[in-house]
Amino acid sequence: MYACGLTVYDYAHIGNLRTYLSEDILRRVLEFNGYTVSHVMNVTDVGHKVLGLRLSEWQPAEEVVPDEIAALIRQRQQARAEKRWRDADTLRDQITAAGYEIEDTPQGPRVKTHRRLK
């Protein structure tokens, strides 16, 4: 049994789920009725070229940082500029405790959340 699989150019949606469920149900019915089934599924990775989605230009959305965290980041930058390393480390710890990770880059600090979903 051959089935179309993932097309890895966009987010999964309910149409993808329908395909997987119908293929799985068909395979189970065939096996229940005594058939030997070889289930093969492909992965398509060229759809983005055909559909013109220009994924090479995609950029992740900027993460929204709360004002309180942004203020701590500015204070930390000032402390680093003034070579107050202990203060900068303390501010980094406060940022981390609030659930954010700060990475120093040549373009300036980059912040991302490292909170886990519950």
Phi and psi in degrees as a GROMACS rama.xvg file:
@    title "Ramachandran Plot"
@    xaxis  label "Phi"
@    yaxis  label "Psi"
@TYPE xy
-102.296  134.732  TYR-2
-135.243  141.809  ALA-3
-70.2499  135.348  CYS-4
-107.561  -144.862  GLY-5
-62.5751  144.067  LEU-6
-118.796  105.216  THR-7
-90.3997  57.1639  VAL-8
-120.624  -4.29878  TYR-9
-158.464  179.629  ASP-10
-67.157  150.456  TYR-11
-67.2307  150.08  ALA-12
-144.316  176.941  HIS-13
-60.9115  -30.6083  ILE-14
-62.7633  -36.4551  GLY-15
-63.7254  -43.1664  ASN-16
-62.0535  -41.6967  LEU-17
-57.1116  -43.9522  ARG-18
-60.7195  -48.8576  THR-19
-63.9275  -41.1414  TYR-20
-65.4258  -46.033  LEU-21
-64.1689  -39.3403  SER-22
-65.8747  -41.38  GLU-23
-65.61  -42.9187  ASP-24
-63.9562  -44.5645  ILE-25
-59.6026  -45.5542  LEU-26
-60.369  -44.3374  ARG-27
-64.9137  -40.1025  ARG-28
-63.921  -45.6705  VAL-29
-60.6973  -46.0651  LEU-30
-65.0537  -39.7039  GLU-31
-60.4968  -34.3943  PHE-32
-88.7251  13.8825  ASN-33
94.1822  1.32139  GLY-34
-80.5377  146.054  TYR-35
-91.2489  125.05  THR-36
-119.694  129.125  VAL-37
-105.256  116.209  SER-38
-103.198  116.108  HIS-39
-116.444  134.584  VAL-40
-132.362  135.333  MET-41
-93.7104  169.695  ASN-42
-126.067  122.126  VAL-43
-99.9542  126.407  THR-44
-124.812  16.8815  ASP-45
-110.365  -2.04019  VAL-46
-58.8821  -34.7637  GLY-47
-63.4404  -29.8222  HIS-48
-73.9612  -39.9974  LYS-49
-69.0038  -41.0235  VAL-50
-85.4851  -8.82017  LEU-51
69.0556  37.8265  GLY-52
-80.5284  -11.4665  LEU-53
51.7564  52.6825  ARG-54
-65.6909  -22.2852  LEU-55
-64.1503  -19.1384  SER-56
-94.3365  -3.52865  GLU-57
-68.7466  138.538  TRP-58
-127.701  139.75  GLN-59
-64.7193  151.617  PRO-60
-65.0444  144.159  ALA-61
-65.2954  136.701  GLU-62
-79.8479  134.162  GLU-63
-81.9602  122.666  VAL-64
-105.983  127.866  VAL-65
-58.4969  153.186  PRO-66
-57.1285  -37.6407  ASP-67
-62.9644  -41.0538  GLU-68
-70.432  -41.0475  ILE-69
-60.1934  -38.5086  ALA-70
-64.9621  -42.1185  ALA-71
-62.3756  -38.6773  LEU-72
-64.511  -43.3729  ILE-73
-63.8135  -41.4986  ARG-74
-62.3902  -40.0109  GLN-75
-65.3906  -42.2303  ARG-76
-59.9165  -42.5282  GLN-77
-64.1788  -44.5041  GLN-78
-61.1152  -41.1261  ALA-79
-66.1425  -39.8408  ARG-80
-63.1396  -33.6462  ALA-81
-90.9751  6.41233  GLU-82
59.5286  34.1746  LYS-83
-94.1395  78.4422  ARG-84
-65.5692  -39.7093  TRP-85
-62.6945  -44.0932  ARG-86
-61.8899  -42.7093  ASP-87
-61.7386  -41.0519  ALA-88
-66.5031  -39.6447  ASP-89
-63.2915  -42.8035  THR-90
-64.9491  -39.1671  LEU-91
-60.403  -42.8239  ARG-92
-62.0836  -38.6818  ASP-93
-66.1527  -40.1688  GLN-94
-63.8738  -44.1228  ILE-95
-64.008  -42.5207  THR-96
-63.201  -27.8231  ALA-97
-80.693  -3.2818  ALA-98
99.129  17.8178  GLY-99
-121.829  151.085  TYR-100
-115.114  134.877  GLU-101
-115.72  133.673  ILE-102
-124.46  127.011  GLU-103
-84.1925  125.297  ASP-104
-125.798  163.671  THR-105
-58.8302  -25.1859  PRO-106
-86.1569  -2.94513  GLN-107
119.458  177.38  GLY-108
-68.8893  140.699  PRO-109
-114.454  130.897  ARG-110
-117.096  137.513  VAL-111
-144.499  154.874  LYS-112
-79.803  144.429  THR-113
-126.629  20.6019  HIS-114
-72.3456  139.843  ARG-115
-93.9082  144.359  ARG-116
-70.8252  141.92  LEU-117
